[in-house]
Amino acid sequence: MTKSKVKDIISQDDVDDLLRISEFIESDTKDSLLHELKQAILDSGKLDLNQWIELRDQLHEIEELIPHIDLIIKLKQE
């Protein structure tokens, strides 16, 4: 197989990762990020203070990625 052919093949791990990402961001499923956040907020007793701090730190990291996501969306729309 040539190098270009090897690059075109997607591994099962890649497929699994893509499926996990898709399920995670689907807004109408119980496994979505948004659903999980809403549930944690609605029942704030589910998390202790340290978990809330860790969640906020992780959300901050996501916020930092938003401009990059916006750029990807813009480029794909063009």
BELSUL-V874945 format. One record per backbone hydrogen bond with DSSP energy under -0.5 kcal/mol. NH is the residue of the N-H (numbers start at 1). CO is the residue of the C=O. If there is no record, write none. Layout:
# BELSUL-V874945
{{NH | CO} {NH | CO}}
This chain:
# BELSUL-V874945
{{6 | 2} {7 | 3} {8 | 4} {9 | 5} {9 | 6} {15 | 11} {16 | 12} {17 | 13} {18 | 14} {19 | 15} {20 | 16} {21 | 17} {22 | 18} {23 | 19} {24 | 20} {25 | 21} {26 | 22} {29 | 26} {32 | 29} {33 | 24} {36 | 32} {37 | 33} {38 | 34} {39 | 35} {40 | 36} {41 | 37} {42 | 38} {43 | 39} {44 | 41} {46 | 43} {47 | 44} {52 | 48} {53 | 49} {54 | 50} {55 | 51} {56 | 52} {57 | 53} {58 | 54} {59 | 55} {60 | 56} {61 | 57} {62 | 58} {63 | 59} {64 | 60} {65 | 61} {65 | 62} {66 | 62} {66 | 63} {68 | 65} {69 | 65} {70 | 66} {71 | 67} {72 | 68} {73 | 69} {74 | 70} {75 | 71} {76 | 72} {77 | 73} {78 | 74}}
